[in-house]
């Protein structure tokens, strides 16, 4: 029995030693578990931060894509407007060319009319000179006639008698016919 008691003591001591080792192992496992939980929380935080950064990056890329599409649409609108402006300018230039051609034809016609008018003006000036010369001549003739009339006024009796004879002759010729 003593032997059994001794065996039990050794067995209990071995179990206690084993239990101490298990407790130490459990304590170490708990510490390791606690450290792992802390590491896991840190990794989760890092992972969440990276996921958030990537999500923000995706959002930024999406916004950039949308703004790029808007810029592209605006550029297409600007190019379309530029094409319209160019087309309108080409049409305007064509109209201006046609109007210039029309004005050139009108100018040539007006120049022809101007040359004809100049010829008419030259002819009218020559006619005016001729008429002025005639008027001057008629004025001279008038002065001569006025001088002659003044001379005739000096002989009124003679003029009246001649005039009366002429009237008489006219009357006689009318009655004899």
C-alpha positions in Angstrom: 0.0 0.0 0.0 2.7 2.3 0.7 4.0 1.4 -2.7 0.6 2.3 -4.1 0.5 5.5 -2.1 4.0 6.3 -3.4 2.9 5.5 -6.9 -0.2 7.7 -6.4 2.0 10.5 -5.1 4.3 10.2 -8.1 1.3 9.9 -10.3 -0.3 13.0 -8.7 3.0 14.8 -8.9 3.3 13.9 -12.5 -0.3 14.9 -13.1 0.3 18.2 -11.3 3.5 18.8 -13.3 1.6 17.8 -16.4 -1.3 20.1 -15.3 1.2 23.0 -14.6 2.7 22.4 -18.1 -0.8 22.4 -19.5 -1.6 25.6 -17.5 1.5 27.2 -18.8 0.7 25.9 -22.3 -2.9 27.2 -21.9 -1.5 30.6 -20.6 0.9 30.7 -23.5 -1.9 29.8 -25.9 -4.2 32.5 -24.3 -1.4 35.0 -24.7 -0.8 33.8 -28.2 -4.5 33.9 -28.9 -4.7 37.5 -27.4 -1.7 38.6 -29.5 -3.3 36.9 -32.6 -6.6 38.7 -31.8 -4.7 42.0 -31.6 -2.8 41.2 -34.8 -6.1 40.3 -36.5 -7.7 43.5 -35.3 -4.7 45.4 -36.7 -4.9 43.5 -40.0 -8.6 44.0 -40.2 -8.1 47.8 -39.6 -5.3 47.8 -42.3 -7.6 45.8 -44.6 -10.5 48.1 -44.0 -8.3 51.1 -44.6 -7.0 49.6 -47.8 -10.5 48.6 -48.9 -11.7 52.2 -48.2 -8.7 53.7 -50.1 -9.4 51.4 -53.0 -13.1 52.2 -52.8 -12.2 55.9 -52.8 -9.9 55.3 -55.7 -12.6 53.5 -57.6 -15.0 56.5 -56.9 -12.3 58.9 -58.0 -11.8 56.9 -61.2 -15.5 56.8 -61.7 -15.7 60.6 -61.3 -12.7 61.1 -63.6 -14.4 58.8 -66.1 -17.6 60.9 -65.9 -15.8 64.2 -66.1 -13.8 62.8 -69.1 -17.0 61.8 -70.8 -18.4 65.3 -70.1 -15.2 66.9 -71.5 -15.4 64.6 -74.5 -19.0 65.6 -75.1 -18.1 69.2 -74.7 -15.3 68.8 -77.1 -17.6 67.1 -79.6 -20.1 70.0 -79.2 -17.2 72.5 -79.7 -16.1 70.6 -82.8 -19.6 70.5 -84.1 -20.0 74.2 -83.5 -16.6 74.9 -85.1 -17.7 72.8 -88.1 -21.0 74.9 -88.2 -19.0 78.1 -88.0 -16.6 77.0 -90.7 -19.6 75.9 -92.9 -21.3 79.3 -92.2 -18.1 81.1 -93.0 -17.7 79.2 -96.3 -21.2 80.0 -97.2 -20.7 83.7 -96.2 -17.5 83.8 -98.3 -19.3 82.2 -101.3 -22.1 84.8 -100.9 -19.5 87.6 -100.6 -17.8 86.3 -103.8 -21.1 86.3 -105.6 -22.0 89.7 -104.3 -18.5 91.0 -105.3 -19.0 89.6 -108.8 -22.4 91.2 -109.0 -21.0 94.5 -107.7 -18.1 94.2 -110.2 -20.5 93.8 -113.0 -22.6 96.7 -111.7 -19.4 98.7 -111.4 -18.4 97.9 -115.0 -21.9 98.9 -116.1 -21.8 102.1 -114.1 -18.3 102.9 -115.5 -19.7 102.4 -119.0 -22.7 104.7 -118.1 -20.2 107.2 -116.5 -18.2 107.3 -119.7 -21.4 107.8 -121.7 -22.4 110.5 -119.2 -19.0 112.1 -119.5 -19.4 112.1 -123.3 -22.8 113.7 -122.9 -21.4 116.2 -120.4 -18.6 117.1 -122.9 -21.2 117.4 -125.7 -23.5 119.5 -123.4 -20.5 121.7 -122.5 -19.7 122.1 -126.2 -23.3 122.9 -126.9 -23.4 125.3 -123.9 -20.3 127.0 -125.3 -22.0 127.3 -128.6 -25.2 128.6 -127.0 -23.2 131.0 -124.9 -21.5 132.2 -128.1 -25.0 132.5 -129.7 -26.3 134.3 -126.6 -23.3 136.6 -126.8 -23.9 137.1 -130.5 -27.6 137.7 -129.8 -26.7 140.2 -127.0 -24.5 142.0 -129.4 -27.3 141.9 -132.0 -29.7 143.2 -129.3 -27.4 146.0 -128.4 -27.1 146.9 -132.1 -30.9 146.7 -132.5 -31.4 148.8 -129.3 -29.0 151.3 -130.8 -30.8 151.1 -134.1 -34.2 151.5 -132.3 -32.9 154.6 -130.5 -31.9 155.9 -133.8 -35.3 155.1 -135.2 -37.0 156.8 -132.2 -35.5 160.0 -133.5 -37.6 159.6 -136.6 -41.0 158.5 -135.3 -43.0 160.3 -137.9 -41.2 158.7 -140.7 -41.6 155.3 -139.1 -45.3 155.8 -138.5 -45.9 157.0 -142.1 -44.1 154.1 -143.5 -46.0 151.8 -141.2 -49.2 153.4 -142.2 -48.4 153.1 -145.9 -47.7 149.4 -145.4 -51.0 148.9 -143.6 -52.7 150.7 -146.4 -51.0 148.6 -149.0 -52.0 145.5 -147.0 -55.6 146.6 -146.8 -55.7 147.4 -150.5 -54.2 144.1 -151.5 -56.7 142.2 -149.3 -59.7 144.0 -150.7 -58.5 143.6 -154.3 -58.2 139.9 -153.9 
